[in-house]
Amino acid sequence: MTDLNNDTHKGSPLLYLRDDKLKETLNNFFLVYKNFENQILENANDHNFGIADIRCILVILLYPGITFNELMIRLGITKQSLNRVLKILISEKMVVQEINVKDKRMKNLFLSEASKKIINSLVNPTIKEISRAFQKSGSEAVNGFNQTFSNLISKNK
């Protein structure tokens, strides 16, 4: 592995870039993800949702009017997997398809009011937990955290 411990521009070692610290960070990502997934799924049992359903609904909530292809890219899943999830969500009237005004071949996806309420009830405990952690960390740390996530996400696009 490249020696990332030396930053010749600043003249000080970047201790957070040591191999053991990076592996610890990776492990922490896995732990946080699993914790959030378990917390959300625990509340989702009443609605027969799995994590794929929840992620799909959450992305549509964040990007109302998203197209199938855009949703597939944002979720990082195959067309077949998304079709399987969407078919059920549409049949249960959780997701609504509307024909695109500019291109009749495309359909835009929206959430029904019922699914908006359900997704908010499922993610609110986790959102509150994230909010408390952000408040404890302060704005500078949160901005750095968000920048780091943004850099990781844009690298994968």
N, C-alpha and C positions, 0 to 999 in steps of 0.2 A: 504494500500500500504506500502511496505517496506520503511523504512526511508533511502533514498539514499543521504540524505543531509550530512551525516557524512562519511568521509573517514578516517578511523582509521590509515591507512598507512601513510598518509601525514599530518594528524593533522589539516587540514583546510576543511571547509565546501565546498562542490561542488555545488555551487549555480546553475549551469546549469543543475543539476539533480533534482531540485525541481519539484514537480508535475506540477505546473503552467507553468514552463519553458518548460517542456516536451510536455505539451498540446499545448503550443504556437508553438513549433517546428513542431508538427504534423500538426497543422493548416497551417503553412507556407509551408510544403510539398504539401498539397492539393492546396494551392493558386498558388504555382509555377507550379505544374503540369497542373492545369487548364489554367494558363496563356500561357504556352508553347503549350498546346494542341490547344487552340484557335488561337494562332499565326500561327501555322503550318496549321491547317485546313482552316484558312482564305485564305491562299495561295493555298490550295489544291483543291479549288472549280473548277478550270479550268480543273482538271484532273479526277474529279469524284472519288476522293479517300476519304475514311474514315480513322479514326485513326487506325483501324485494318490493313488496307492496308499499311499505312505508317510505322507502327511498324514492320510489316512483312518484308517489303522492307529494312528498316533500319538494321534489324538484319542480313538479307542475305548480305547486303553491308558490314557489320562488319565481317561476317564469311562466305566468299565465299566458296561454296562447302558443306555447312551445309546440313545435311539430314533432312528429314521431322520430324523424332522423336526428333532430337536435337532442331530443330526450335520450335516445340510444347512445349518442356520443357523451352526453353529460353523465350518464350512469355507467358508461364503459361496459355495456353488455351487448350480447348479440341480438340480431333482429328477432330470432326465434324466441329467445328468453323474454324480450320485451313484449312480443306478441302474446305470449302466454299470460304474462302479468296483466297487460292492458285489457285483454279479452274479458277477464274476470272483473276487473275494476269498472269497465264500461257496462257489462251486463248487470252489475250490482248498482249501477247509477252513481258510482263514486266519481267517475271521470266522464266528462261530456266532450264529444267531438263536434267541432263545427267546421264546415267547409270553408277553406281560405277564400277570402273575397278576391284576391289578386290571381290566385292559381287554384282552380277548381279541383285539381288532382291532389292537392294537399289538404290535410285536416289539422286544425289547431286543437290543442287539448286544454281543457279547463277542469277545475274541480267543482263538484256540486257543493252547495252550502253545507250539506250533511258531512261530506268528507273534510271540508275545512274545519268544522268543529271537532271532528274525530282526530285529525292530525294534530291540531293544536292541543287537545287534551293529552295526546300521547307524548308529544315532545316538550310540553311546558315544564315538567319536572327537570328534564335534562337542560333545557334552556336556562332555567333558574340556577342550576348548578354551575353552568358555564359563566353566567352573569356574576355569581358570587366569586368565582375564581378570578375573573377579569377584574372585579372591583378590588380584590385583595392584591392583585399584581400591579395595578396602576396603568395609566394610559400608555406610558412609554413601553412597558413590557408587552402590553396587548398589541400595540402597533408593530413591534418587532415580531411577535408571534404570528400575527396576521400576514406580515410581509414574508416570513419564512414559509407559511402555508401556501401563500400565493406563488412563491418561487418554486415550491415542490409541485404544485398543481400545473403551472404553466410549462414546466419541464416535461410533463407527461402528455401534453396536447400536441 
